[in-house]
């Protein structure tokens, strides 16, 4: 089990010398307990304490990175079983398949689609993560050509090389090994050769076994070979078997009972009849990388949305970027409506304004994602913030009038905003659904 902050504190030198970068030994202990500290930053730890703390405070699931450059992604480095206990940090990577039986043109079309498909949702640009290249032909030469076709089309798109034959893997790695693809997969029969390739090219390696006992054994053998960045593919025969297997791996990793399971989980969704269900279950239940066939647009949107929901921090509200947002084509006499950057508030108001068909501006101020009521109560929304936002987004040059409509729940601030900004404040309705009627009756520029 991971040590608690006070247990860690007992092992520290208690000099409060600040050399670790923290003001006290206790804050250093709290950082280590949250998994965000580095034991080696305290120069006064004795060797025994280093060993105990090193084992206890490193992430229970190894961080594994795939690819290079801007599109590189990392998975693992998780600390909890359930999202509400803290948060999940590294979203499931979705890798779309191409086959080495396809023509080079078909592979290029698919690769371009993966590189460009995206969904903008609540201000975030959601994308697929890369390409899974499959050695369906069994031929190393065909596999090498398929990998080369992907490379020519999108050089920095992360890849999973899915070939059980080490000779085919080597042919693929010859084209893209320096871009750190994920190698899938070493088995009990092939692990010495696959470990050799992983070390030669510096790539992470998926290990695959039909049951957890064999997977545990294989994991130990691969780490003994010197491969530190592994992923686990338990290859269950059914989705019903995937859930208990993935859950047990996660439990054993989180409680550090079996360090050989302390790696991210890989799921090949194409093995199952219902690929959509496999993707959903994988995202919900601990799959760090999922390989799939081409996704129809509706499934793609559903998968990206589900992933975003599971991997947002439940302790942080989803926020919009502050700014001045036009609705329709507003002129110089258009109303300006101020509100907060809590995304739900933004999209609700935006929807009602669009249906009201009144061209206008939304002035979104930075309340760190708090709703109007909470931001007013906490003091985050105040006259100074409104004044700064009017200036920062140069609202005065977008309209000729000086009238600002504020949310009904911010009415206690109306007088102070008027004094601070010099703008006339109009108090809008509390319910965004009434904004159309309000503008029709009240707005005169
Ligand atoms: S360096 Fe070590 S002794 Fe000094 S404050 Fe940090 S934890 Fe305490």
Boltz pocket constraint, residues with backbone or C-beta under 6 A from the ligand:
constraints:
  - pocket:
      binder: B
      contacts: [[A, 12], [A, 13], [A, 14], [A, 15], [A, 16], [A, 17], [A, 18], [A, 19], [A, 20], [A, 21], [A, 22], [A, 23], [A, 24], [A, 25], [A, 28], [A, 41], [A, 42], [A, 43], [A, 44]]
      max_distance: 6.0
